[in-house]
Amino acid sequence: MKIHLHTIGCRLNQAEIEAMARQLQAGGHEIVSNAAEADTIILNTCAVTAEATRDSRHLTRRFNRANEDAQIVLTGCYATLAPDTVASLPGVGRVVANGDKERLPLLIDPTLPVGVPDFDQEPIAREALPGSFGRTRGFIKVQDGCDNRCTFCVTTVARGAGHSRHLADVVTEVQRFAAAGYGEVVLTGVHLGSYGRDLGRPAGLRELVAALLAHTDIPRIRLSSLEPWEIADGFFRLWENPRLMPHLHLPLQSGNDRVLRRMARRTSRAEFRALVAEARAQIPDLSISTDIICGFPGETEEEFTETMAYAEEIGFSRIHAFSYSPRPGTAAARMSGQIPGPAKRERTGRLIDLGERLSLAFHQRYENTTRPVLWETATGAEPDGLRWGGYTDNYIRVSAVGPADLMRRVTAVRLGEARVDGMSGVLTEDWNSGFCEENRVFVG
């Protein structure tokens, strides 16, 4: 069977769709990049904002126009929250809620092997296939669900209570990715920082990362979003190992304490500032990115201005700025003081401008320095070789010209001109010596 897979939304969605791709591919199915060629189309939907739900509907209709003969299977948060709505979209033959998502490949093909726990079916019982879904980075789902009750978030409704995978299973999966030649894994979850709590391990994420550093040889380990109140004592000391990438995504959501309380965020300006200072003191060249909501119900112009000033004070390397979107079933949707759309968009535009200035300033700090880059994609050909794109350890997008065999390799790069969206680079004269074939770790 030819299957096309697509996802929108968070890195957890990406991890889930890639796991489906590998399991279906290992079972003999062909994963195709063009929806028009597919017998079945799987879309992992998102509901974090109204725009995400619109995108989910738009993509479903677009897939149906491209291939009216294909069965469309919808899963994910929007499919879970509005199953009747999505089932009525053209071409949709099956809706799979989040609770059954891990069984989705078996629902499509009941002949796939069964008999091991859902989390373990892929890739522990199978070989991870190099190049599956075109990635050099593997997204590893280590946790799902969330026990927080942030007043703006619909994810808790869509994903349910937090639950973690067993540590040994995650270690085995990462070992499979390393054996398959992946250069990096990204640990993902709805509430990654709570990993292990449901298993009686309050410092579970620290223990998991330490185990991965000790028992796998994957060149790079990166963490996805971490709530700032879930970080165990001594956590940042793990970054003494250079395989752990110096990039943290710490969602702030607002830089005003009154708004944070209305959001039911379990942090404050002072606590967040202290956490950032601790992290930067222990992790050299650390990149800290964040999410900020503009126009939360009741947010005054003064409160938003305070958020802008606080974001500039912290000096984020990247800001994901977005307008507040009322989500059905959340407390914030029922709050008074809903901000008109034009005002939310205007504030979002101002925050985006600030984020671009901060990104440029962060990149400029690294002009004329040398850093390791994992090469992920070839974007074109030039007289001296291929044009490659990849990421530094601290998550700066780099473009450089190099030979045809750079895919999945980590090399030394002299960084050049800084831009808002990344930097140019040149491979150093000894770039090949910066890559250790034995353990695939940058040693320059």
C-alpha positions as CSV (number, residue, x, y, z in Angstrom):
1,M,0.0,0.0,0.0
2,K,1.2,3.5,-0.8
3,I,0.8,5.8,2.2
4,H,1.3,9.6,2.5
5,L,1.8,11.0,6.0
6,H,1.6,14.6,7.0
7,T,1.6,16.4,10.4
8,I,1.1,19.9,11.7
9,G,1.7,21.3,15.1
10,C,4.2,20.4,17.8
11,R,7.3,18.2,17.8
12,L,5.3,15.5,19.6
13,N,3.1,15.3,16.5
14,Q,6.2,15.0,14.4
15,A,7.6,12.2,16.6
16,E,4.3,10.3,16.3
17,I,4.0,10.6,12.5
18,E,7.6,9.5,12.0
19,A,7.0,6.5,14.2
20,M,4.0,5.6,12.1
21,A,6.1,6.0,8.9
22,R,8.8,3.7,10.2
23,Q,6.4,1.0,11.4
24,L,4.4,1.0,8.1
25,Q,7.6,1.1,6.0
26,A,9.1,-1.8,7.9
27,G,5.8,-3.7,7.4
28,G,6.3,-3.5,3.6
29,H,4.2,-0.4,2.8
30,E,5.6,2.4,0.7
31,I,5.7,5.9,2.1
32,V,5.2,8.4,-0.7
33,S,5.8,12.2,-0.6
34,N,3.0,13.0,-3.0
35,A,-0.5,12.7,-1.8
36,A,-1.8,12.2,-5.3
37,E,0.1,8.8,-5.5
38,A,-1.3,7.4,-2.2
39,D,-3.9,4.8,-1.4
40,T,-4.2,6.1,2.2
41,I,-3.4,9.6,3.5
42,I,-2.8,10.1,7.3
43,L,-2.9,13.6,8.7
44,N,-1.9,14.2,12.3
45,T,-4.0,17.3,13.2
46,C,-3.5,20.1,15.8
47,A,-5.9,22.2,17.8
48,V,-3.6,24.4,19.8
49,T,-5.0,27.5,18.1
50,A,-8.0,28.3,15.8
51,E,-5.5,28.7,13.0
52,A,-4.3,25.1,13.6
53,T,-7.8,23.7,13.3
54,R,-8.3,25.8,10.1
55,D,-5.1,24.4,8.7
56,S,-6.2,20.8,9.5
57,R,-9.5,21.3,7.6
58,H,-7.7,23.1,4.7
59,L,-5.2,20.3,4.3
60,T,-7.9,17.6,4.4
61,R,-9.8,19.3,1.6
62,R,-6.6,19.8,-0.4
63,F,-5.6,16.2,-0.1
64,N,-9.1,15.2,-1.2
65,R,-8.9,17.4,-4.3
66,A,-5.4,16.0,-5.1
67,N,-6.6,12.4,-4.8
68,E,-10.3,11.6,-4.5
69,D,-9.6,7.9,-4.5
70,A,-7.5,7.8,-1.4
71,Q,-8.9,7.2,2.1
72,I,-8.0,10.0,4.4
73,V,-7.3,9.1,8.0
74,L,-7.4,11.9,10.5
75,T,-5.9,11.7,14.0
76,G,-4.4,14.1,16.5
77,C,-5.8,16.7,18.8
78,Y,-8.4,18.3,16.5
79,A,-9.6,14.9,15.4
80,T,-10.0,14.0,19.1
81,L,-11.8,17.2,20.1
82,A,-14.1,17.5,17.1
83,P,-14.5,14.0,15.6
84,D,-17.9,14.7,14.1
85,T,-16.7,17.8,12.4
86,V,-13.6,16.2,10.8
87,A,-15.5,13.1,9.9
88,S,-17.8,15.2,7.7
89,L,-14.9,16.6,5.7
90,P,-14.6,15.3,2.1
91,G,-12.6,12.1,1.7
92,V,-12.3,11.2,5.4
93,G,-12.8,7.5,5.9
94,R,-11.5,7.1,9.4
95,V,-11.1,9.3,12.5
96,V,-8.6,8.0,15.1
97,A,-8.6,9.7,18.5
98,N,-5.4,10.3,20.4
99,G,-6.2,7.4,22.7
100,D,-6.0,5.0,19.8
101,K,-3.2,6.8,17.8
102,E,-0.5,4.4,18.7
103,R,-2.7,1.6,17.2
104,L,-3.3,3.5,14.0
105,P,-0.9,1.5,11.8
106,L,-2.6,-1.7,13.0
107,L,-6.0,-0.2,12.2
108,I,-4.8,0.3,8.7
109,D,-3.0,-3.0,8.4
110,P,-4.1,-5.6,10.9
111,T,-1.4,-8.0,9.6
112,L,1.4,-5.9,11.3
113,P,3.0,-7.8,14.2
114,V,1.3,-7.4,17.6
115,G,2.0,-8.8,21.0
116,V,4.2,-6.1,22.5
117,P,3.2,-3.0,24.4
118,D,2.1,-0.1,22.1
119,F,5.0,2.1,23.0
120,D,7.4,-0.8,22.1
121,Q,6.0,-1.7,18.8
122,E,8.2,0.8,16.9
123,P,11.1,0.8,16.6
124,I,12.1,-1.5,19.5
125,A,10.6,-4.6,17.7
126,R,11.9,-3.4,14.3
127,E,15.0,-1.9,12.8
128,A,14.9,1.9,12.5
129,L,15.3,2.6,8.8
130,P,17.9,5.2,7.7
131,G,16.3,8.0,5.8
132,S,12.7,7.2,7.0
133,F,10.7,10.3,6.4
134,G,13.8,12.1,5.2
135,R,15.2,13.0,8.6
136,T,18.6,13.2,10.1
137,R,17.1,14.0,13.5
138,G,14.8,11.5,15.1
139,F,12.0,12.7,17.3
140,I,11.5,10.4,20.3
141,K,8.2,10.5,22.1
142,V,9.0,9.8,25.8
143,Q,5.9,11.2,27.4
144,D,2.3,12.1,26.6
145,G,-0.5,14.0,28.3
146,C,-0.4,16.8,30.9
147,D,-1.6,17.3,34.4
148,N,-1.3,21.1,34.3
149,R,-4.3,23.3,33.9
150,C,-3.1,26.3,32.1
151,T,-6.2,28.3,31.4
152,F,-5.5,28.8,27.7
153,C,-4.5,25.3,26.8
154,V,-6.7,22.7,25.1
155,T,-4.0,20.1,24.9
156,T,-4.8,18.7,28.4
157,V,-8.4,18.0,27.1
158,A,-7.1,16.4,23.9
159,R,-4.3,14.4,25.3
160,G,-5.4,13.5,28.8
161,A,-3.4,12.9,32.0
162,G,0.4,12.6,31.8
163,H,2.0,9.2,31.3
164,S,5.6,8.3,30.7
165,R,7.4,5.5,28.8
166,H,9.8,3.3,30.8
167,L,13.3,4.5,30.8
168,A,14.8,1.2,29.4
169,D,12.4,1.4,26.4
170,V,13.6,4.9,25.5
171,V,17.2,3.9,25.8
172,T,16.6,1.0,23.5
173,E,14.8,3.2,20.9
174,V,17.6,5.7,20.9
175,Q,20.2,2.9,20.4
176,R,18.2,1.9,17.3
177,F,18.3,5.4,16.0
178,A,22.1,5.5,16.5
179,A,22.6,2.2,14.8
180,A,20.6,3.4,11.9
181,G,22.9,6.4,11.5
182,Y,20.8,9.3,12.8
183,G,22.9,12.2,13.9
184,E,20.5,13.5,16.6
185,V,17.5,12.6,18.6
186,V,15.0,15.1,20.1
187,L,13.2,14.1,23.2
188,T,9.6,15.2,23.0
189,G,6.4,15.1,25.1
190,V,3.3,17.2,25.8
191,H,4.9,18.0,29.2
192,L,8.4,16.7,28.9
193,G,9.6,18.0,32.2
194,S,7.1,15.8,34.0
195,Y,8.7,12.7,32.6
196,G,8.7,9.9,35.2
197,R,6.5,11.5,37.7
198,D,3.7,9.0,37.1
199,L,6.3,6.3,37.5
200,G,7.2,7.6,41.0
201,R,10.4,9.2,39.7
202,P,10.2,13.0,40.4
203,A,13.7,13.6,38.8
204,G,12.8,11.3,35.9
205,L,13.9,13.5,33.1
206,R,17.3,14.1,34.6
207,E,17.7,10.3,35.1
208,L,16.5,9.6,31.5
209,V,19.0,12.0,30.0
210,A,21.8,10.7,32.1
211,A,21.0,7.1,31.0
212,L,21.0,8.1,27.4
213,L,24.4,9.8,27.7
214,A,25.7,6.7,29.5
215,H,24.2,3.9,27.4
216,T,23.9,5.2,23.9
217,D,26.3,6.7,21.4
218,I,23.9,8.9,19.5
219,P,26.0,12.0,18.6
220,R,23.5,14.6,19.7
221,I,20.7,14.7,22.2
222,R,18.3,17.7,22.2
223,L,15.3,18.4,24.4
224,S,12.1,19.9,23.2
225,S,9.9,22.3,25.2
226,L,10.4,22.3,29.0
227,E,8.1,24.0,31.4
228,P,10.3,26.2,33.6
229,W,9.0,24.9,36.9
230,E,9.7,21.2,36.2
231,I,13.5,21.2,36.2
232,A,15.2,19.1,38.9
233,D,18.1,20.2,41.0
234,G,21.4,19.5,39.3
235,F,19.8,19.1,35.9
236,F,22.0,21.6,34.1
237,R,25.2,19.8,35.2
238,L,24.3,17.2,32.6
239,W,25.5,19.6,29.9
240,E,29.1,19.0,31.0
241,N,28.7,16.2,28.3
242,P,29.0,17.9,24.9
243,R,26.6,15.4,23.3
244,L,23.7,17.3,25.1
245,M,22.9,20.3,22.9
246,P,23.1,23.8,24.4
247,H,19.6,24.8,23.5
248,L,16.5,25.0,25.8
249,H,13.0,26.0,24.8
250,L,11.4,27.4,27.9
251,P,7.8,28.7,27.3
252,L,7.3,32.0,29.1
253,Q,3.8,32.9,27.7
254,S,3.8,36.3,29.4
255,G,6.4,38.6,31.0
256,N,3.8,40.0,33.4
257,D,3.1,38.4,36.8
258,R,-0.6,39.3,36.8
259,V,-1.1,37.7,33.4
260,L,0.9,34.6,34.4
261,R,-1.5,34.1,37.4
262,R,-4.5,34.4,35.1
263,M,-2.9,31.8,32.8
264,A,-2.4,29.6,35.9
265,R,1.3,29.4,35.0
266,R,3.4,28.0,37.8
267,T,6.2,30.5,37.5
268,S,6.9,34.2,37.9
269,R,9.2,36.8,36.4
270,A,11.7,36.4,39.2
271,E,11.7,32.6,39.2
272,F,12.0,32.5,35.4
273,R,14.9,35.1,35.5
274,A,16.7,33.0,38.1
275,L,16.3,29.8,36.1
276,V,17.7,31.4,33.0
277,A,20.7,32.8,35.0
278,E,21.4,29.3,36.4
279,A,21.2,27.7,33.1
280,R,23.5,30.2,31.4
281,A,26.0,30.0,34.2
282,Q,26.4,26.2,33.7
283,I,25.9,25.8,29.9
284,P,28.3,27.8,27.7
285,D,26.8,29.4,24.5
286,L,23.3,28.4,25.6
287,S,20.4,29.3,23.2
288,I,17.1,29.9,25.0
289,S,13.9,30.2,22.9
290,T,10.4,30.7,24.1
291,D,6.7,31.0,23.4
292,I,4.7,34.2,24.2
293,I,1.0,34.7,23.8
294,C,-0.2,38.2,22.8
295,G,-3.6,39.5,23.8
296,F,-4.5,37.1,26.6
297,P,-7.9,38.0,28.0
298,G,-7.7,41.1,30.2
299,E,-4.1,41.9,29.1
300,T,-3.7,45.7,29.2
301,E,-1.3,47.7,27.1
302,E,0.8,48.3,30.1
303,E,1.0,44.5,30.8
304,F,2.0,43.8,27.2
305,T,4.6,46.5,27.3
306,E,6.1,44.9,30.4
307,T,6.2,41.5,28.6
308,M,8.1,43.2,25.7
309,A,10.6,44.7,28.1
310,Y,11.0,41.5,30.0
311,A,11.6,39.5,26.8
312,E,14.3,41.9,25.7
313,E,15.9,41.7,29.2
314,I,16.1,37.9,29.0
315,G,17.5,38.1,25.5
316,F,15.8,35.1,23.9
317,S,17.5,33.7,20.8
318,R,14.1,33.0,19.3
319,I,10.5,34.0,20.1
320,H,7.5,32.1,18.9
321,A,4.9,34.9,19.1
322,F,1.3,34.2,18.5
323,S,-2.1,35.8,19.2
324,Y,-4.3,34.4,21.9
325,S,-6.9,32.1,20.4
326,P,-10.0,31.1,22.5
327,R,-10.1,27.3,22.6
328,P,-13.4,25.5,23.5
329,G,-13.5,23.9,26.9
330,T,-10.7,26.1,28.4
331,A,-11.1,28.5,31.3
332,A,-9.6,31.4,29.4
333,A,-12.3,31.2,26.7
334,R,-14.9,32.1,29.4
335,M,-12.9,35.0,30.8
336,S,-14.1,38.6,30.5
337,G,-11.9,41.1,28.8
338,Q,-11.4,39.3,25.5
339,I,-9.0,41.4,23.4
340,P,-10.3,42.4,19.9
341,G,-8.6,40.7,17.0
342,P,-6.9,43.9,15.5
343,A,-5.3,44.7,18.9
344,K,-4.0,41.1,19.3
345,R,-2.6,41.1,15.8
346,E,-0.9,44.5,16.4
347,R,0.7,43.3,19.6
348,T,1.8,40.1,17.9
349,G,3.4,42.1,15.1
350,R,5.4,44.1,17.6
351,L,6.6,41.0,19.4
352,I,7.6,39.4,16.1
353,D,9.7,42.4,15.3
354,L,11.4,42.2,18.7
355,G,12.0,38.5,18.3
356,E,13.7,39.1,15.0
357,R,16.0,41.7,16.5
358,L,16.9,39.4,19.3
359,S,17.5,36.5,16.9
360,L,19.8,38.7,14.8
361,A,21.7,39.8,17.9
362,F,22.2,36.3,19.1
363,H,23.5,35.2,15.7
364,Q,25.9,38.2,15.5
365,R,27.6,37.0,18.7
366,Y,28.9,34.0,16.7
367,E,30.2,35.7,13.6
368,N,33.8,34.6,12.8
369,T,33.6,31.7,15.3
370,T,33.8,28.0,14.7
371,R,31.0,25.6,15.7
372,P,29.9,22.1,15.0
373,V,27.0,21.7,12.4
374,L,24.9,18.7,11.7
375,W,24.1,18.7,8.0
376,E,20.5,17.8,7.2
377,T,19.5,18.9,3.7
378,A,21.1,19.7,0.4
379,T,19.3,22.7,-1.0
380,G,21.0,23.2,-4.4
381,A,24.1,22.8,-6.5
382,E,26.9,25.4,-6.9
383,P,30.2,25.3,-8.9
384,D,32.2,24.3,-5.8
385,G,29.8,21.6,-4.5
386,L,26.3,21.3,-3.0
387,R,24.6,24.0,-0.9
388,W,23.9,22.4,2.5
389,G,21.7,23.4,5.4
390,G,22.1,22.3,9.0
391,Y,22.1,23.4,12.6
392,T,24.8,24.2,15.1
393,D,24.7,22.6,18.5
394,N,23.0,25.8,19.9
395,Y,20.4,25.6,17.1
396,I,21.5,28.3,14.7
397,R,20.5,27.5,11.1
398,V,23.7,27.5,8.9
399,S,24.1,27.4,5.1
400,A,27.4,26.4,3.5
401,V,28.9,24.8,0.4
402,G,30.4,21.3,0.8
403,P,30.9,17.9,-0.8
404,A,28.2,15.5,-1.6
405,D,28.7,13.2,1.4
406,L,27.8,15.7,4.2
407,M,24.4,14.3,4.9
408,R,24.0,13.3,8.7
409,R,27.6,14.4,9.4
410,V,28.8,16.8,12.1
411,T,31.6,19.0,10.9
412,A,33.5,22.1,12.0
413,V,32.2,25.3,10.3
414,R,33.5,28.9,10.4
415,L,30.4,31.0,10.8
416,G,30.1,34.1,8.6
417,E,27.4,36.7,8.2
418,A,24.5,36.7,10.6
419,R,20.9,37.0,9.5
420,V,17.6,36.9,11.3
421,D,16.9,33.3,10.1
422,G,20.5,32.0,10.5
423,M,24.1,32.4,9.4
424,S,26.3,31.6,6.4
425,G,29.3,29.4,7.0
426,V,32.4,27.9,5.5
427,L,33.8,24.5,6.2
428,T,37.1,24.8,8.0
429,E,40.3,23.5,6.2
430,D,40.3,20.6,8.7
431,W,36.6,20.2,8.8
432,N,36.8,16.4,8.2
433,S,39.0,16.0,11.3
434,G,36.3,17.5,13.4
435,F,34.2,14.4,12.8
436,C,35.0,11.3,14.7
437,E,33.9,8.3,12.7
438,E,34.1,6.0,15.8
439,N,31.4,7.8,17.7
440,R,30.2,10.4,15.3
441,V,30.8,13.3,17.8
442,F,32.3,16.6,17.0
443,V,35.7,16.8,18.6
444,G,37.2,20.0,17.2
